[in-house]
Amino acid sequence: MSTVKSVAVGVELTGRGTTVACVDRHGKVRHRLHAMTLRGRPPIATIEPSLRAIDTILSHAYAEGFKVCGLGVSVPGTIDFERRHPLLLPTLPSLNDFPLCDFLEARYHLPVQLRIDVDAALLGEHRFGAGKGVNRLLFLTLNAVVGVSLVVDGQLERTAQQYVGHISHMLVSTNGPRCSCGKRGCINTLVSADAMQKMVQRALRRGEQTSLTQRLLNRECFSPQLLAEEAVRGDSVSLQVYGEVGRWLGVATTRYIDLFEPHRLILGGDALFAGDLLLDHVRRTLITRPSSSVCTMVDVVPAHLGRDASIVGSVVPLF
């Protein structure tokens, strides 16, 4: 029997950068590199730093005697599953309709799996994390956009594609802010990092005091993480913002809970920065605004794999 151990290379492409990691069959990240994604350039130039990172990770794996099973790639958008192309990536438009899998397979002579980032994250959590052993799962991730994925009867749900994926333009409020799509009340206008920043700005215009002011004066960039840090310290404006975000996430998830009756709801992405602060507001919304008794029975938990969920999940089908 061979003693050679198997690994795979996970590649998480985002508009904010790329993470490349060597992942073993137990979901452990053995090596990790970060690279830029050069937005606004032709496809291959956009991912050139990522390719160099993949080269380095593969060199490490081969030097340590591992068998590499393939590459798992996650992307923030929609996919043409038959042609294995990214279809629409709002933050990486130069990769739209680029034959990414064919290109990588020709370059590395390894099989390549392509997944939407939220689907990859759910695969990781279902195999190794907060969804292990649970047959009906709902995963919601809060990053640059809001994403939803489902596991039904232990399998990633493919028959409900009109409901899952990136749901930034789901309407949750008829009186909400105007979205770039022209409608009012899309979920992304109420829970995204940009929405959080606008809530803080409105609080400042009302004359409310916040510890965020000093940090922003110190030239720190606004982010969900910065907001979460001040919320944990008890800043009233930060707590108010996370309360509002949690409430709207809860409103959005009630629809999915009614439709698919999951046993567990997992929250990931930027939602993890706030810990139980955000989760508690989601739980409270599900309890106080249920459209059915199912909402009160759902277990709401954070993603156990944290920021590694997508990169670990992207390689699950390769083992």
C-alpha positions as YAML, in Angstrom:
chain: A
units: angstrom
residues:
- id: 1
  name: MET
  ca: [0.00, 0.00, 0.00]
- id: 2
  name: SER
  ca: [1.39, 3.43, -0.96]
- id: 3
  name: THR
  ca: [2.49, 5.72, 1.85]
- id: 4
  name: VAL
  ca: [2.29, 8.82, -0.37]
- id: 5
  name: LYS
  ca: [-0.16, 11.30, 1.13]
- id: 6
  name: SER
  ca: [-2.55, 13.33, -0.99]
- id: 7
  name: VAL
  ca: [-3.17, 17.07, -0.98]
- id: 8
  name: ALA
  ca: [-4.96, 19.52, -3.24]
- id: 9
  name: VAL
  ca: [-4.43, 23.19, -4.00]
- id: 10
  name: GLY
  ca: [-7.27, 25.56, -3.14]
- id: 11
  name: VAL
  ca: [-7.49, 28.92, -4.92]
- id: 12
  name: GLU
  ca: [-9.87, 31.60, -3.64]
- id: 13
  name: LEU
  ca: [-10.16, 34.39, -6.22]
- id: 14
  name: THR
  ca: [-11.70, 37.66, -5.03]
- id: 15
  name: GLY
  ca: [-11.59, 41.29, -6.06]
- id: 16
  name: ARG
  ca: [-9.61, 41.99, -2.88]
- id: 17
  name: GLY
  ca: [-6.90, 39.45, -3.65]
- id: 18
  name: THR
  ca: [-6.26, 35.74, -4.02]
- id: 19
  name: THR
  ca: [-5.47, 33.11, -1.41]
- id: 20
  name: VAL
  ca: [-3.72, 29.92, -2.51]
- id: 21
  name: ALA
  ca: [-3.35, 27.04, -0.07]
- id: 22
  name: CYS
  ca: [-2.18, 23.45, 0.12]
- id: 23
  name: VAL
  ca: [-4.97, 21.49, 1.83]
- id: 24
  name: ASP
  ca: [-4.87, 17.85, 2.92]
- id: 25
  name: ARG
  ca: [-7.76, 15.39, 2.85]
- id: 26
  name: HIS
  ca: [-8.60, 16.21, 6.48]
- id: 27
  name: GLY
  ca: [-9.20, 19.87, 5.67]
- id: 28
  name: LYS
  ca: [-5.95, 21.06, 7.22]
- id: 29
  name: VAL
  ca: [-4.23, 24.00, 5.50]
- id: 30
  name: ARG
  ca: [-0.53, 23.09, 5.28]
- id: 31
  name: HIS
  ca: [0.79, 26.08, 3.33]
- id: 32
  name: ARG
  ca: [-0.80, 29.37, 2.39]
- id: 33
  name: LEU
  ca: [0.12, 32.35, 0.20]
- id: 34
  name: HIS
  ca: [-1.68, 35.58, -0.65]
- id: 35
  name: ALA
  ca: [-1.45, 37.31, -4.01]
- id: 36
  name: MET
  ca: [-2.89, 40.38, -5.69]
- id: 37
  name: THR
  ca: [-5.60, 40.19, -8.32]
- id: 38
  name: LEU
  ca: [-4.77, 42.86, -10.89]
- id: 39
  name: ARG
  ca: [-8.19, 44.24, -11.69]
- id: 40
  name: GLY
  ca: [-8.83, 46.04, -14.97]
- id: 41
  name: ARG
  ca: [-6.30, 44.00, -16.95]
- id: 42
  name: PRO
  ca: [-6.71, 41.15, -19.47]
- id: 43
  name: PRO
  ca: [-7.63, 37.76, -17.93]
- id: 44
  name: ILE
  ca: [-4.19, 36.17, -17.71]
- id: 45
  name: ALA
  ca: [-2.59, 39.40, -16.48]
- id: 46
  name: THR
  ca: [-5.32, 39.65, -13.81]
- id: 47
  name: ILE
  ca: [-4.37, 36.27, -12.35]
- id: 48
  name: GLU
  ca: [-0.60, 36.34, -13.05]
- id: 49
  name: PRO
  ca: [0.33, 36.92, -9.36]
- id: 50
  name: SER
  ca: [-2.07, 34.11, -8.43]
- id: 51
  name: LEU
  ca: [-0.37, 31.77, -10.91]
- id: 52
  name: ARG
  ca: [3.01, 32.49, -9.33]
- id: 53
  name: ALA
  ca: [1.53, 31.67, -5.92]
- id: 54
  name: ILE
  ca: [0.13, 28.38, -7.28]
- id: 55
  name: ASP
  ca: [3.56, 27.55, -8.72]
- id: 56
  name: THR
  ca: [5.14, 28.10, -5.29]
- id: 57
  name: ILE
  ca: [2.53, 26.06, -3.40]
- id: 58
  name: LEU
  ca: [2.88, 23.18, -5.87]
- id: 59
  name: SER
  ca: [6.67, 23.27, -5.51]
- id: 60
  name: HIS
  ca: [6.32, 22.96, -1.72]
- id: 61
  name: ALA
  ca: [3.87, 20.07, -2.07]
- id: 62
  name: TYR
  ca: [6.03, 18.10, -4.50]
- id: 63
  name: ALA
  ca: [9.18, 18.78, -2.46]
- id: 64
  name: GLU
  ca: [7.48, 17.27, 0.59]
- id: 65
  name: GLY
  ca: [6.53, 14.14, -1.36]
- id: 66
  name: PHE
  ca: [2.80, 14.77, -1.61]
- id: 67
  name: LYS
  ca: [0.59, 13.56, -4.42]
- id: 68
  name: VAL
  ca: [-1.41, 16.56, -5.70]
- id: 69
  name: CYS
  ca: [-4.98, 15.57, -6.60]
- id: 70
  name: GLY
  ca: [-5.84, 18.79, -8.40]
- id: 71
  name: LEU
  ca: [-6.84, 22.42, -8.04]
- id: 72
  name: GLY
  ca: [-10.08, 23.69, -6.52]
- id: 73
  name: VAL
  ca: [-11.00, 27.25, -7.50]
- id: 74
  name: SER
  ca: [-13.71, 29.41, -5.92]
- id: 75
  name: VAL
  ca: [-14.97, 32.63, -7.51]
- id: 76
  name: PRO
  ca: [-17.32, 35.42, -6.34]
- id: 77
  name: GLY
  ca: [-20.10, 35.32, -8.88]
- id: 78
  name: THR
  ca: [-21.92, 32.96, -11.22]
- id: 79
  name: ILE
  ca: [-20.60, 30.02, -13.23]
- id: 80
  name: ASP
  ca: [-21.43, 28.27, -16.49]
- id: 81
  name: PHE
  ca: [-21.23, 24.75, -15.08]
- id: 82
  name: GLU
  ca: [-21.28, 22.98, -18.45]
- id: 83
  name: ARG
  ca: [-18.41, 24.98, -19.94]
- id: 84
  name: ARG
  ca: [-16.70, 25.44, -16.55]
- id: 85
  name: HIS
  ca: [-16.29, 29.20, -17.08]
- id: 86
  name: PRO
  ca: [-16.87, 32.08, -14.70]
- id: 87
  name: LEU
  ca: [-20.00, 33.69, -16.11]
- id: 88
  name: LEU
  ca: [-20.42, 36.96, -14.21]
- id: 89
  name: LEU
  ca: [-17.90, 38.12, -11.59]
- id: 90
  name: PRO
  ca: [-18.83, 41.69, -10.56]
- id: 91
  name: THR
  ca: [-15.51, 42.30, -8.79]
- id: 92
  name: LEU
  ca: [-13.37, 40.54, -11.44]
- id: 93
  name: PRO
  ca: [-15.11, 41.35, -14.74]
- id: 94
  name: SER
  ca: [-12.04, 40.59, -16.87]
- id: 95
  name: LEU
  ca: [-12.54, 36.90, -16.01]
- id: 96
  name: ASN
  ca: [-16.14, 36.83, -17.26]
- id: 97
  name: ASP
  ca: [-16.47, 33.95, -19.76]
- id: 98
  name: PHE
  ca: [-12.73, 33.22, -19.54]
- id: 99
  name: PRO
  ca: [-12.01, 29.45, -19.94]
- id: 100
  name: LEU
  ca: [-10.39, 29.32, -16.51]
- id: 101
  name: CYS
  ca: [-10.52, 25.56, -15.94]
- id: 102
  name: ASP
  ca: [-9.17, 24.73, -19.39]
- id: 103
  name: PHE
  ca: [-6.38, 27.27, -18.95]
- id: 104
  name: LEU
  ca: [-5.32, 25.93, -15.54]
- id: 105
  name: GLU
  ca: [-5.54, 22.28, -16.61]
- id: 106
  name: ALA
  ca: [-3.33, 22.99, -19.63]
- id: 107
  name: ARG
  ca: [-0.80, 24.85, -17.48]
- id: 108
  name: TYR
  ca: [-0.57, 22.41, -14.56]
- id: 109
  name: HIS
  ca: [-1.71, 19.08, -16.06]
- id: 110
  name: LEU
  ca: [-4.01, 18.58, -13.07]
- id: 111
  name: PRO
  ca: [-7.81, 18.32, -12.81]
- id: 112
  name: VAL
  ca: [-9.54, 21.58, -11.86]
- id: 113
  name: GLN
  ca: [-12.84, 22.05, -10.01]
- id: 114
  name: LEU
  ca: [-14.61, 25.44, -10.21]
- id: 115
  name: ARG
  ca: [-17.16, 26.54, -7.59]
- id: 116
  name: ILE
  ca: [-19.06, 29.64, -6.56]
- id: 117
  name: ASP
  ca: [-17.39, 30.85, -3.36]
- id: 118
  name: VAL
  ca: [-20.47, 30.42, -1.17]
- id: 119
  name: ASP
  ca: [-20.98, 26.84, -2.44]
- id: 120
  name: ALA
  ca: [-17.33, 26.05, -1.77]
- id: 121
  name: ALA
  ca: [-17.64, 27.46, 1.76]
- id: 122
  name: LEU
  ca: [-20.67, 25.30, 2.48]
- id: 123
  name: LEU
  ca: [-18.89, 22.19, 1.16]
- id: 124
  name: GLY
  ca: [-16.03, 22.92, 3.56]
- id: 125
  name: GLU
  ca: [-18.32, 23.46, 6.53]
- id: 126
  name: HIS
  ca: [-20.37, 20.37, 5.70]
- id: 127
  name: ARG
  ca: [-17.32, 18.11, 5.46]
- id: 128
  name: PHE
  ca: [-15.08, 19.54, 8.17]
- id: 129
  name: GLY
  ca: [-16.82, 22.33, 10.09]
- id: 130
  name: ALA
  ca: [-20.07, 23.54, 11.61]
- id: 131
  name: GLY
  ca: [-22.24, 21.44, 9.30]
- id: 132
  name: LYS
  ca: [-20.51, 18.10, 9.76]
- id: 133
  name: GLY
  ca: [-23.09, 15.34, 10.07]
- id: 134
  name: VAL
  ca: [-26.06, 17.66, 9.37]
- id: 135
  name: ASN
  ca: [-28.22, 16.67, 6.38]
- id: 136
  name: ARG
  ca: [-30.07, 19.95, 5.82]
- id: 137
  name: LEU
  ca: [-27.94, 23.09, 5.97]
- id: 138
  name: LEU
  ca: [-28.38, 26.73, 5.05]
- id: 139
  name: PHE
  ca: [-25.18, 28.76, 4.70]
- id: 140
  name: LEU
  ca: [-25.21, 32.55, 4.51]
- id: 141
  name: THR
  ca: [-22.05, 34.53, 3.92]
- id: 142
  name: LEU
  ca: [-21.61, 38.27, 4.26]
- id: 143
  name: ASN
  ca: [-18.69, 39.67, 2.25]
- id: 144
  name: ALA
  ca: [-18.64, 42.22, -0.57]
- id: 145
  name: VAL
  ca: [-21.96, 40.63, -1.51]
- id: 146
  name: VAL
  ca: [-24.43, 38.39, 0.31]
- id: 147
  name: GLY
  ca: [-24.36, 34.71, -0.65]
- id: 148
  name: VAL
  ca: [-26.56, 31.73, 0.15]
- id: 149
  name: SER
  ca: [-26.00, 28.01, -0.36]
- id: 150
  name: LEU
  ca: [-27.93, 24.88, 0.63]
- id: 151
  name: VAL
  ca: [-27.25, 21.27, 1.48]
- id: 152
  name: VAL
  ca: [-30.32, 19.03, 1.27]
- id: 153
  name: ASP
  ca: [-30.12, 15.33, 2.17]
- id: 154
  name: GLY
  ca: [-26.36, 15.66, 2.48]
- id: 155
  name: GLN
  ca: [-25.87, 17.02, -1.05]
- id: 156
  name: LEU
  ca: [-25.22, 20.51, -2.39]
- id: 157
  name: GLU
  ca: [-28.59, 21.66, -3.73]
- id: 158
  name: ARG
  ca: [-28.62, 22.26, -7.48]
- id: 159
  name: THR
  ca: [-32.37, 22.23, -8.20]
- id: 160
  name: ALA
  ca: [-32.95, 25.59, -6.48]
- id: 161
  name: GLN
  ca: [-30.49, 27.77, -8.37]
- id: 162
  name: GLN
  ca: [-33.02, 30.59, -8.66]
- id: 163
  name: TYR
  ca: [-32.87, 30.91, -4.87]
- id: 164
  name: VAL
  ca: [-29.17, 30.47, -4.11]
- id: 165
  name: GLY
  ca: [-25.82, 31.97, -5.03]
- id: 166
  name: HIS
  ca: [-25.24, 35.69, -4.65]
- id: 167
  name: ILE
  ca: [-28.49, 37.31, -3.49]
- id: 168
  name: SER
  ca: [-27.41, 40.95, -3.19]
- id: 169
  name: HIS
  ca: [-30.55, 42.14, -4.97]
- id: 170
  name: MET
  ca: [-33.10, 40.20, -2.93]
- id: 171
  name: LEU
  ca: [-35.77, 42.70, -1.84]
- id: 172
  name: VAL
  ca: [-36.27, 42.78, 1.92]
- id: 173
  name: SER
  ca: [-37.61, 46.33, 2.46]
- id: 174
  name: THR
  ca: [-39.91, 48.41, 0.27]
- id: 175
  name: ASN
  ca: [-38.64, 51.60, 1.93]
- id: 176
  name: GLY
  ca: [-34.94, 50.75, 1.94]
- id: 177
  name: PRO
  ca: [-32.08, 52.68, 0.34]
- id: 178
  name: ARG
  ca: [-31.87, 52.97, -3.44]
- id: 179
  name: CYS
  ca: [-29.68, 50.23, -4.93]
- id: 180
  name: SER
  ca: [-27.38, 50.51, -7.95]
- id: 181
  name: CYS
  ca: [-29.85, 48.24, -9.76]
- id: 182
  name: GLY
  ca: [-32.51, 50.96, -9.45]
- id: 183
  name: LYS
  ca: [-34.71, 49.22, -6.88]
- id: 184
  name: ARG
  ca: [-35.16, 50.05, -3.21]
- id: 185
  name: GLY
  ca: [-34.47, 47.73, -0.30]
- id: 186
  name: CYS
  ca: [-32.08, 45.17, -1.81]
- id: 187
  name: ILE
  ca: [-30.36, 43.19, 0.95]
- id: 188
  name: ASN
  ca: [-26.92, 44.49, -0.02]
- id: 189
  name: THR
  ca: [-28.00, 48.10, 0.64]
- id: 190
  name: LEU
  ca: [-28.82, 47.10, 4.22]
- id: 191
  name: VAL
  ca: [-26.05, 44.72, 5.34]
- id: 192
  name: SER
  ca: [-22.91, 45.27, 3.21]
- id: 193
  name: ALA
  ca: [-19.77, 47.05, 4.44]
- id: 194
  name: ASP
  ca: [-20.85, 50.08, 2.41]
- id: 195
  name: ALA
  ca: [-24.28, 49.99, 4.10]
- id: 196
  name: MET
  ca: [-22.62, 49.79, 7.53]
- id: 197
  name: GLN
  ca: [-20.46, 52.81, 6.75]
- id: 198
  name: LYS
  ca: [-23.51, 54.82, 5.66]
- id: 199
  name: MET
  ca: [-25.29, 53.93, 8.92]
- id: 200
  name: VAL
  ca: [-22.31, 55.27, 10.87]
- id: 201
  name: GLN
  ca: [-22.30, 58.46, 8.78]
- id: 202
  name: ARG
  ca: [-26.00, 59.00, 9.47]
- id: 203
  name: ALA
  ca: [-25.39, 58.55, 13.21]
- id: 204
  name: LEU
  ca: [-22.61, 61.15, 13.09]
- id: 205
  name: ARG
  ca: [-24.89, 63.60, 11.29]
- id: 206
  name: ARG
  ca: [-27.42, 63.11, 14.09]
- id: 207
  name: GLY
  ca: [-24.71, 64.15, 16.53]
- id: 208
  name: GLU
  ca: [-24.27, 60.74, 18.17]
- id: 209
  name: GLN
  ca: [-20.95, 60.10, 19.92]
- id: 210
  name: THR
  ca: [-18.85, 57.12, 18.84]
- id: 211
  name: SER
  ca: [-15.34, 55.83, 19.45]
- id: 212
  name: LEU
  ca: [-15.14, 55.18, 15.71]
- id: 213
  name: THR
  ca: [-14.47, 58.89, 15.18]
- id: 214
  name: GLN
  ca: [-11.02, 58.77, 16.75]
- id: 215
  name: ARG
  ca: [-10.00, 55.67, 14.84]
- id: 216
  name: LEU
  ca: [-11.10, 57.17, 11.54]
- id: 217
  name: LEU
  ca: [-9.27, 60.41, 12.39]
- id: 218
  name: ASN
  ca: [-6.17, 58.23, 12.86]
- id: 219
  name: ARG
  ca: [-6.60, 57.29, 9.19]
- id: 220
  name: GLU
  ca: [-7.78, 53.77, 9.81]
- id: 221
  name: CYS
  ca: [-9.98, 52.56, 6.96]
- id: 222
  name: PHE
  ca: [-13.57, 51.72, 7.78]
- id: 223
  name: SER
  ca: [-14.26, 47.98, 7.71]
- id: 224
  name: PRO
  ca: [-16.65, 45.48, 9.31]
- id: 225
  name: GLN
  ca: [-13.72, 44.31, 11.45]
- id: 226
  name: LEU
  ca: [-13.07, 47.81, 12.81]
- id: 227
  name: LEU
  ca: [-16.79, 48.22, 13.52]
- id: 228
  name: ALA
  ca: [-16.88, 44.85, 15.30]
- id: 229
  name: GLU
  ca: [-13.90, 45.76, 17.48]
- id: 230
  name: GLU
  ca: [-15.66, 48.90, 18.70]
- id: 231
  name: ALA
  ca: [-18.95, 47.05, 19.17]
- id: 232
  name: VAL
  ca: [-17.21, 44.52, 21.41]
- id: 233
  name: ARG
  ca: [-15.85, 47.45, 23.45]
- id: 234
  name: GLY
  ca: [-19.42, 48.69, 23.92]
- id: 235
  name: ASP
  ca: [-19.58, 51.58, 21.44]
- id: 236
  name: SER
  ca: [-23.28, 52.39, 21.10]
- id: 237
  name: VAL
  ca: [-23.22, 53.35, 17.41]
- id: 238
  name: SER
  ca: [-21.30, 50.20, 16.45]
- id: 239
  name: LEU
  ca: [-23.73, 48.07, 18.46]
- id: 240
  name: GLN
  ca: [-26.66, 49.81, 16.80]
- id: 241
  name: VAL
  ca: [-25.26, 49.13, 13.31]
- id: 242
  name: TYR
  ca: [-24.65, 45.45, 13.98]
- id: 243
  name: GLY
  ca: [-28.12, 45.16, 15.49]
- id: 244
  name: GLU
  ca: [-29.64, 46.55, 12.30]
- id: 245
  name: VAL
  ca: [-27.52, 44.31, 10.07]
- id: 246
  name: GLY
  ca: [-28.41, 41.24, 12.13]
- id: 247
  name: ARG
  ca: [-32.10, 42.07, 11.93]
- id: 248
  name: TRP
  ca: [-32.06, 42.34, 8.13]
- id: 249
  name: LEU
  ca: [-30.05, 39.14, 7.77]
- id: 250
  name: GLY
  ca: [-32.65, 37.45, 9.95]
- id: 251
  name: VAL
  ca: [-35.47, 38.79, 7.77]
- id: 252
  name: ALA
  ca: [-33.75, 37.47, 4.63]
- id: 253
  name: THR
  ca: [-33.10, 34.01, 6.08]
- id: 254
  name: THR
  ca: [-36.70, 33.47, 7.22]
- id: 255
  name: ARG
  ca: [-37.65, 33.03, 3.56]
- id: 256
  name: TYR
  ca: [-35.11, 30.28, 3.08]
- id: 257
  name: ILE
  ca: [-36.01, 28.56, 6.32]
- id: 258
  name: ASP
  ca: [-39.68, 28.44, 5.31]
- id: 259
  name: LEU
  ca: [-38.82, 27.07, 1.85]
- id: 260
  name: PHE
  ca: [-36.16, 24.49, 2.72]
- id: 261
  name: GLU
  ca: [-36.58, 23.79, 6.46]
- id: 262
  name: PRO
  ca: [-32.85, 23.49, 7.26]
- id: 263
  name: HIS
  ca: [-31.75, 22.04, 10.58]
- id: 264
  name: ARG
  ca: [-28.91, 24.53, 10.93]
- id: 265
  name: LEU
  ca: [-28.05, 28.03, 9.68]
- id: 266
  name: ILE
  ca: [-24.33, 28.80, 9.38]
- id: 267
  name: LEU
  ca: [-23.12, 32.41, 9.10]
- id: 268
  name: GLY
  ca: [-19.73, 33.14, 7.55]
- id: 269
  name: GLY
  ca: [-17.60, 35.83, 5.92]
- id: 270
  name: ASP
  ca: [-17.51, 39.32, 7.43]
- id: 271
  name: ALA
  ca: [-20.31, 38.24, 9.79]
- id: 272
  name: LEU
  ca: [-17.68, 36.38, 11.83]
- id: 273
  name: PHE
  ca: [-15.95, 39.58, 12.92]
- id: 274
  name: ALA
  ca: [-18.82, 40.46, 15.24]
- id: 275
  name: GLY
  ca: [-19.07, 37.02, 16.83]
- id: 276
  name: ASP
  ca: [-22.23, 36.48, 18.87]
- id: 277
  name: LEU
  ca: [-23.20, 40.15, 18.57]
- id: 278
  name: LEU
  ca: [-24.52, 39.57, 15.07]
- id: 279
  name: LEU
  ca: [-25.63, 35.98, 15.57]
- id: 280
  name: ASP
  ca: [-27.77, 36.95, 18.57]
- id: 281
  name: HIS
  ca: [-29.66, 39.53, 16.50]
- id: 282
  name: VAL
  ca: [-30.27, 36.98, 13.75]
- id: 283
  name: ARG
  ca: [-31.53, 34.47, 16.33]
- id: 284
  name: ARG
  ca: [-33.79, 37.06, 17.92]
- id: 285
  name: THR
  ca: [-35.30, 37.97, 14.55]
- id: 286
  name: LEU
  ca: [-36.02, 34.34, 13.74]
- id: 287
  name: ILE
  ca: [-37.74, 33.88, 17.10]
- id: 288
  name: THR
  ca: [-39.78, 37.09, 17.13]
- id: 289
  name: ARG
  ca: [-40.74, 37.24, 13.44]
- id: 290
  name: PRO
  ca: [-41.32, 33.64, 12.42]
- id: 291
  name: SER
  ca: [-43.64, 32.99, 9.53]
- id: 292
  name: SER
  ca: [-43.76, 29.39, 10.72]
- id: 293
  name: SER
  ca: [-42.66, 27.41, 13.75]
- id: 294
  name: VAL
  ca: [-39.69, 26.10, 11.75]
- id: 295
  name: CYS
  ca: [-37.81, 29.39, 12.27]
- id: 296
  name: THR
  ca: [-37.77, 28.96, 16.04]
- id: 297
  name: MET
  ca: [-36.15, 25.52, 15.80]
- id: 298
  name: VAL
  ca: [-33.19, 26.36, 13.55]
- id: 299
  name: ASP
  ca: [-29.76, 26.18, 15.14]
- id: 300
  name: VAL
  ca: [-27.79, 29.36, 14.25]
- id: 301
  name: VAL
  ca: [-24.00, 28.97, 14.44]
- id: 302
  name: PRO
  ca: [-20.82, 30.64, 13.10]
- id: 303
  name: ALA
  ca: [-18.71, 29.01, 10.41]
- id: 304
  name: HIS
  ca: [-16.09, 26.91, 12.21]
- id: 305
  name: LEU
  ca: [-13.57, 27.16, 9.39]
- id: 306
  name: GLY
  ca: [-13.69, 30.94, 9.51]
- id: 307
  name: ARG
  ca: [-12.09, 32.67, 6.54]
- id: 308
  name: ASP
  ca: [-10.77, 29.30, 5.28]
- id: 309
  name: ALA
  ca: [-14.21, 27.87, 4.49]
- id: 310
  name: SER
  ca: [-14.16, 28.61, 0.74]
- id: 311
  name: ILE
  ca: [-10.57, 27.57, 0.14]
- id: 312
  name: VAL
  ca: [-10.97, 24.31, 2.06]
- id: 313
  name: GLY
  ca: [-14.34, 23.56, 0.49]
- id: 314
  name: SER
  ca: [-13.08, 24.18, -3.03]
- id: 315
  name: VAL
  ca: [-10.91, 21.05, -2.84]
- id: 316
  name: VAL
  ca: [-13.48, 18.71, -1.23]
- id: 317
  name: PRO
  ca: [-14.62, 17.18, -4.58]
- id: 318
  name: LEU
  ca: [-11.01, 16.33, -5.46]
- id: 319
  name: PHE
  ca: [-10.55, 13.76, -2.68]
...
